[in-house]
């Protein structure tokens, strides 16, 4: 059906207008937008299409603020554009989500360490430490259960995520974002011990909960992260950027693409596309001395992110300067 059917005319005044459905609110109620007073049908139709595009663009911005990656947003955009084109026979006319996460702001190592020091006495410090050591996604952190921790092996198995669904802002347990998200993470001894203490004191099967012992909500995790970040004097960029911090620093330290992708639960090709050029640019900016360090690291025997290497990964982010 053509979107010209959305334009209506006030027979009394002779002016044109439209009604645009904005979806549903958290309470499940519809949120329509009505505009009227246009002199011609063409003017009303132009504004209708602009409003539709702006509505989708604002939705993309909100999803990115909530922690969704630009890969997810671009996939959503492709599906939406195709469905819209098949339904109406025209282009939606909106700006695409940015192709690369290179423009996303990311903490420096100094900021990450300052944050870790500030939250050391926080009730959720084991979760913050785990985030900084592994780069787990918000939903993955919230979906962790006490049984996912293997103390004898010092490992944590990532099996699920918790997502927020509308209407009603309900929580739903789902498999990880992709097949690569199903993974076993080797942890350093300190992180393992802290998570073990956390699991022993829980009155529920979930490892991280709110004050009512319900699973932590992904949409509230960002605020819980940004509030102490502001108090620590670092930029409140949200938890998702920690994944980019870990990826870029591990790659720059000499870890292989497949090793880092396995750690983060990413596809290796996606990781290479987003981070390889960034790492190369950083090394060029570092000057001639950086190439010697890089060569020396490349001479090390290949290693996976297991065993003692997991401790090196944690120390890379959490150690104090010097």
Phi and psi in degrees as a GROMACS rama.xvg file:
@    title "Ramachandran Plot"
@    xaxis  label "Phi"
@    yaxis  label "Psi"
@TYPE xy
-71.1289  147.633  UNK-2
-74.6606  -4.39636  UNK-3
-65.5979  -21.5023  UNK-4
-68.672  -15.3801  UNK-5
-78.5182  -14.2063  UNK-6
-87.4797  129.463  UNK-7
-123.002  156.356  UNK-8
-119.706  133.07  UNK-9
-77.5849  109.913  UNK-10
-63.1378  -30.9519  UNK-11
-71.8441  -50.3606  UNK-12
-88.8316  -20.5539  UNK-13
80.0284  5.49779  UNK-14
-91.7827  161.788  UNK-15
-110.439  156.055  UNK-16
-160.43  -176.381  UNK-17
-154.94  165.218  UNK-18
-126.403  129.532  UNK-19
-121.129  123.995  UNK-20
-79.6336  124.508  UNK-21
-98.4356  11.7111  UNK-22
93.2169  -154.792  UNK-23
-122.183  149.284  UNK-24
-82.8508  -179.301  UNK-25
-61.8841  -24.3057  UNK-26
-87.2435  2.47906  UNK-27
87.2353  -4.04203  UNK-28
-79.0906  144.441  UNK-29
-67.5467  149.3  UNK-30
-125.504  80.8305  UNK-31
-82.6695  152.558  UNK-32
-118.09  128.659  UNK-33
-115.679  133.462  UNK-34
-129.937  141.513  UNK-35
-148.344  177.562  UNK-36
92.3824  17.3677  UNK-37
-88.4443  136.437  UNK-38
-70.947  -33.8205  UNK-39
-127.262  158.094  UNK-40
-64.5963  -36.5776  UNK-41
-63.233  -42.2572  UNK-42
-63.8344  -43.0842  UNK-43
-63.3888  -40.6438  UNK-44
-66.1911  -40.1307  UNK-45
-61.5022  -45.3804  UNK-46
-67.7433  -34.8391  UNK-47
-60.4884  -45.2001  UNK-48
-68.4081  -39.766  UNK-49
-62.8771  -42.159  UNK-50
-64.2318  -38.6339  UNK-51
-61.8819  -45.575  UNK-52
-64.3782  -44.2011  UNK-53
-63.6755  -35.9423  UNK-54
-61.9266  -43.7664  UNK-55
-68.8767  -40.7375  UNK-56
-62.0286  -40.7942  UNK-57
-64.9268  -35.7008  UNK-58
-64.6497  -41.3841  UNK-59
-61.3158  -44.1156  UNK-60
-62.0188  -40.9194  UNK-61
-66.7992  -40.4129  UNK-62
-63.9537  -39.2835  UNK-63
-67.0084  -40.183  UNK-64
-60.5715  -34.6283  UNK-65
-76.7824  -5.0256  UNK-66
109.976  2.36153  UNK-67
-72.8229  140.2  UNK-68
-75.7162  161.817  UNK-69
-71.8151  -23.7883  UNK-70
-61.4856  -45.5008  UNK-71
-62.9309  -43.247  UNK-72
-65.8311  -38.4926  UNK-73
-70.2563  -35.4331  UNK-74
-64.0417  -44.1612  UNK-75
-60.4864  -40.1201  UNK-76
-64.394  -40.0376  UNK-77
-62.7241  -44.3706  UNK-78
-65.4596  -43.4096  UNK-79
-65.621  -43.4952  UNK-80
-63.2814  -40.8963  UNK-81
-65.1071  -46.0886  UNK-82
-63.9775  -41.0043  UNK-83
-65.3754  -41.6063  UNK-84
-65.1432  -41.6086  UNK-85
-66.9473  -32.4199  UNK-86
-79.5647  -39.7651  UNK-87
-111.845  -17.3097  UNK-88
78.8003  16.2689  UNK-89
-143.136  170.115  UNK-90
-81.1343  144.96  UNK-91
-66.9595  -29.1562  UNK-92
76.6073  33.0962  UNK-93
-114.871  162.83  UNK-94
-75.505  132.856  UNK-95
-70.8856  151.498  UNK-96
-59.955  147.72  UNK-97
-56.8779  139.973  UNK-98
-71.5158  -33.989  UNK-99
-118.576  148.694  UNK-100
-84.4502  8.34752  UNK-101
-60.7374  -31.1403  UNK-102
-83.5514  -7.82785  UNK-103
-70.0966  133.665  UNK-104
-70.8463  138.143  UNK-105
-134.917  143.168  UNK-106
-60.7531  155.171  UNK-107
-85.1012  167.025  UNK-108
-60.6608  -36.5816  UNK-109
-62.5682  -39.3843  UNK-110
-66.7458  -41.1802  UNK-111
-62.16  -41.5796  UNK-112
-70.2033  -35.8833  UNK-113
-65.2982  -39.854  UNK-114
-63.0612  -45.1997  UNK-115
-61.2065  -40.1346  UNK-116
-66.2175  -38.0909  UNK-117
-68.5879  -37.3273  UNK-118
-93.7142  12.4682  UNK-119
-58.9375  -31.5561  UNK-120
-99.2073  6.06615  UNK-121
-70.9826  148.062  UNK-122
-58.3754  -30.8891  UNK-123
-99.672  18.2932  UNK-124
-55.8017  -40.8157  UNK-125
-56.7585  -35.3952  UNK-126
-70.8982  -42.324  UNK-127
-64.3022  -40.4967  UNK-128
-64.0945  -42.1034  UNK-129
-62.8815  -41.102  UNK-130
-59.479  -46.8548  UNK-131
-69.914  -24.1109  UNK-132
-88.0407  -26.2735  UNK-133
-122.564  -23.5609  UNK-134
70.7379  28.0377  UNK-135
-58.5617  147.304  UNK-136
-70.2229  160.807  UNK-137
-56.3125  -49.6487  UNK-138
-63.607  -33.1378  UNK-139
-68.3675  -42.0301  UNK-140
-60.1662  -45.6486  UNK-141
-68.0959  -27.6817  UNK-142
-87.6518  -2.58516  UNK-143
-66.7401  138.697  UNK-144
-117.755  158.683  UNK-145
-58.4507  -33.9616  UNK-146
-70.8502  -10.8356  UNK-147
-77.1531  -11.913  UNK-148
-94.7209  123.504  UNK-149
-107.646  101.156  UNK-150
-67.1843  -40.4297  UNK-151
-62.2805  -35.5048  UNK-152
-92.0852  -15.941  UNK-153
66.4289  39.4948  UNK-154
-126.044  160.587  UNK-155
-131.292  125.16  UNK-156
-98.2381  124.669  UNK-157
-93.7467  113.483  UNK-158
-120.236  -19.0731  UNK-159
-154.819  171.453  UNK-160
-141.008  157.514  UNK-161
-110.536  130.342  UNK-162
-122.801  157.491  UNK-163
-101.181  127.46  UNK-164
-117.53  141.795  UNK-165
-99.2431  155.796  UNK-166
-80.6109  163.255  UNK-167
90.5855  -3.31267  UNK-168
54.5421  43.338  UNK-169
-83.5912  153.29  UNK-170
-93.3105  142.447  UNK-171
-137.678  136.211  UNK-172
-89.6265  126.639  UNK-173
-134.726  163.799  UNK-174
-63.5915  165.247  UNK-175
-55.7319  167.143  UNK-176
-55.8849  -35.4824  UNK-177
-149.818  175.138  UNK-178
-58.4146  -35.5026  UNK-179
-65.2864  -20.5333  UNK-180
-71.6639  -19.192  UNK-181
-78.0273  106.489  UNK-182
-154.72  161.23  UNK-183
-111.937  124.437  UNK-184
-105.757  126.724  UNK-185
-82.6403  130.837  UNK-186
-110.593  156.163  UNK-187
-74.8652  158.297  UNK-188
-58.2421  -38.967  UNK-189
-66.6624  -45.142  UNK-190
-62.6039  -41.4307  UNK-191
-60.4065  -45.0365  UNK-192
-63.7931  -42.2678  UNK-193
-66.7727  -38.0265  UNK-194
-69.2255  -34.5405  UNK-195
-64.0902  -42.6047  UNK-196
-63.4469  -38.1913  UNK-197
-64.211  -46.0081  UNK-198
-64.5495  -36.9716  UNK-199
-66.116  -28.6327  UNK-200
-96.0129  3.93853  UNK-201
-83.8473  141.333  UNK-202
-99.3333  12.3431  UNK-203
-141.971  165.985  UNK-204
-75.6609  -16.2962  UNK-205
-82.7106  141.952  UNK-206
-73.502  -38.0991  UNK-207
-122.679  123.397  UNK-208
-134.125  165.539  UNK-209
-78.8569  -171.053  UNK-210
-74.4621  -8.67265  UNK-211
-100.897  12.1017  UNK-212
65.7144  13.7079  UNK-213
-85.6419  155.984  UNK-214
-55.6525  144.66  UNK-215
-60.622  137.032  UNK-216
-86.642  130.854  UNK-217
-58.6807  -35.7709  UNK-218
-73.4253  -19.9156  UNK-219
-93.7142  -14.678  UNK-220
-64.6115  -34.6257  UNK-221
-62.3417  -44.7991  UNK-222
-65.5574  -40.3954  UNK-223
-62.5585  -27.215  UNK-224
-83.0651  -44.9977  UNK-225
-71.0791  -33.4954  UNK-226
-60.3226  -51.7844  UNK-227
-68.7414  -25.2792  UNK-228
-63.2129  -44.2374  UNK-229
-62.7386  -42.9451  UNK-230
-63.9841  -29.6201  UNK-231
-81.9719  -7.88979  UNK-232
82.467  24.3223  UNK-233
-117.615  166.257  UNK-234
-68.4081  133.471  UNK-235
-82.8083  81.0703  UNK-236
-98.5203  0.602819  UNK-237
85.6  163.636  UNK-238
-76.4399  -24.2354  UNK-239
-65.159  -31.3023  UNK-240
-65.3012  -16.8584  UNK-241
-62.2687  -33.0192  UNK-242
-60.6163  -42.411  UNK-243
-69.3755  -36.9967  UNK-244
-60.0134  -48.5136  UNK-245
-64.9679  -46.0433  UNK-246
-60.495  -50.0286  UNK-247
-65.9265  -37.7761  UNK-248
-74.5985  -36.3608  UNK-249
-68.3847  -41.492  UNK-250
-64.3264  -40.2404  UNK-251
-70.2632  -23.8724  UNK-252
-83.4145  -3.24326  UNK-253
108.491  1.0174  UNK-254
-73.0135  148.089  UNK-255
-76.1653  156.793  UNK-256
-56.0701  -47.839  UNK-257
-67.3176  -32.9733  UNK-258
-65.4156  -46.573  UNK-259
-69.1928  -39.9166  UNK-260
-61.1288  -40.2807  UNK-261
-64.9748  -40.4544  UNK-262
-61.8874  -41.6228  UNK-263
-90.2649  -8.22401  UNK-264
72.9072  32.8198  UNK-265
-107.175  164.76  UNK-266
-79.2308  134.841  UNK-267
-61.5337  -38.1538  UNK-268
-64.9785  -39.938  UNK-269
-64.0023  -43.8489  UNK-270
-62.1112  -42.701  UNK-271
-64.508  -41.3406  UNK-272
-64.2403  -36.5576  UNK-273
-89.1093  -27.9269  UNK-274
-117.746  -22.4399  UNK-275
-62.1534  -44.552  UNK-276
-67.6814  -33.9217  UNK-277
-64.2074  -46.4698  UNK-278
-61.777  -40.1052  UNK-279
-63.5584  -41.6847  UNK-280
-63.6536  -39.2413  UNK-281
-64.4709  -39.411  UNK-282
-69.5736  -35.7381  UNK-283
-65.1911  -39.3373  UNK-284
-68.095  -25.4558  UNK-285
-72.7506  -18.3842  UNK-286
97.2656  -179.943  UNK-287
-60.2342  -31.7397  UNK-288
-65.1911  -22.7208  UNK-289
-69.0157  -30.1321  UNK-290
-66.1539  -35.0425  UNK-291
-66.2179  -41.8256  UNK-292
-62.9729  -42.1709  UNK-293
-62.5846  -43.1206  UNK-294
-63.5882  -40.9288  UNK-295
-63.0598  -40.429  UNK-296
-68.2203  -33.7171  UNK-297
-68.8498  -20.6395  UNK-298
-77.8084  -13.295  UNK-299
-64.4702  153.335  UNK-300
-65.8369  149.001  UNK-301
-62.1391  141.388  UNK-302
-143.226  148.362  UNK-303
-89.7687  166.614  UNK-304
-83.2129  62.4807  UNK-305
-135.49  172.005  UNK-306
57.7706  -136.155  UNK-307
-64.133  -22.5558  UNK-308
-64.4774  -33.3835  UNK-309
-62.412  -32.221  UNK-310
-69.9455  -36.525  UNK-311
-64.8733  -39.2541  UNK-312
-60.9888  -45.7158  UNK-313
-64.4658  -43.312  UNK-314
-65.3441  -31.9121  UNK-315
-57.6234  -37.4028  UNK-316
-91.3571  -40.1803  UNK-317
-99.6249  -12.9306  UNK-318
-67.4305  153.093  UNK-319
-81.0588  147.078  UNK-320
-56.3828  138.603  UNK-321
